[in-house]
Amino acid sequence: MTEVLLRGRLLTFHDEPMGGEASADAFTYIEDGGLLLRDGTIAAMDEFSALRAGEGRNLEVIDHRPHLIMPGFIDAHIHFPQMQVVGSYAGALLEWLNRYTFVEEQKFSNQGHPERIASAFFDELIRHGTTTAAAYCSVHKASVQAFFAESHRRNTRMVAGKVMMDRNAPPGLLDTAQSGYDDSKALIAEWHGKGRQHYAITPRFAPTSTPEQLEMSGALASEHPDLHIQTHLCENTAEIAFVAELFPWSRDYTHVYEHYGLLGPKTLLGHCIHLTDAEIRAIAESRSVAVFCPTSNLFIGSGLFDLARLRASEPSVRNAIATDIGGGTSYSMLRTLDEGYKILNIQGQRYHPLRSFYQATLGNARALSLEDLIGSLKVGAEADCIVLDAGATPAMRLRMETVETLVEELFLLQTMGDDRSIVEVYVAGRPAKSTL
Ligand SMILES: [Zn+2]
């Protein structure tokens, strides 16, 4: 049995704190808390003194005071093969894809490259406090093998899949409807449910798949209804016009995915910026998830995600937040929350820091339908947690002198914080950052 008692200020969410600190039932905060990690799960969460006394044994205590302990961050949309694309000087989406991304992703057919990038990728996630991600691999089976092998080795809970794309990209990046299906099938058999790994059916987006491939993707989805599906939707206006040309029969972009049976409660739709009311309704009714990728949307100039509009629909649209590396510009969910705040603020939408930290943890776990396992510090949850320091830099320490409340501290963390604010990361109960 491996067991350790963490001491620090504990914060975890039970629900979305729509009213900020007035939503006291939505979160638990313990000033001098104890978090007991046993065999990879959270065995107890309480006042430190109560746990220390109640356990009555020689527990190993790791004292993280005065830092904040929270569930690990969850990134709902990221591209593992794009580590060397970040910061490419392109204009809008289609130029960015053709000029940089589709060139870079071809390197994943080179011997040793997927393994090298997978190792760097997991180092970077851990460094930034991200313990779970929904990731796109490249079209090459080897990229998925490398990704899951690395994740399995590190015992991280990950969602990932082989991108399927059979048109409108360089030949070196294309599969076929049949090979995309066969490769996905083999990878599902090998990796889905192995340790903490989840397979996601991953047609890149409508412009790079033929109708035959989308049909095969739908077949995979109906043969494996428990799998996630991830793709992109309505990121950019030129992309939307291209989809209308490629699928002239479809009412709109969303209808293409709907037609092939790709919407549903485990479907993650990256971006969802330029949507009609009918599309919002279709997404909401299917219980699919709209994934907000703020740094990417600003960097590629795609547009402003309208959270209030999505949430105001009846039923409301489920949502998540993500980095979208390499269109996104930071691996940090703190940087991502900061840019998300700005995008909403410029549209007149206030976004309370308690809501943003909820979103990066339990909110994203719910979006991935994994809230029973991750995203909180509740007893029985997997022990993926992070230790945050709001005074990680001289400028932050100076600003912290005037911070009086938890909410102010959280807002400072998201406004000025990055990987330097992540003091430690526990993956299934084991320290993962200090051992990098
Ligand atoms: Zn993306």
Boltz pocket constraint, residues with backbone or C-beta under 6 A from the ligand:
constraints:
  - pocket:
      binder: B
      contacts: [[A, 77], [A, 78], [A, 79], [A, 232], [A, 270], [A, 324], [A, 325], [A, 327]]
      max_distance: 6.0
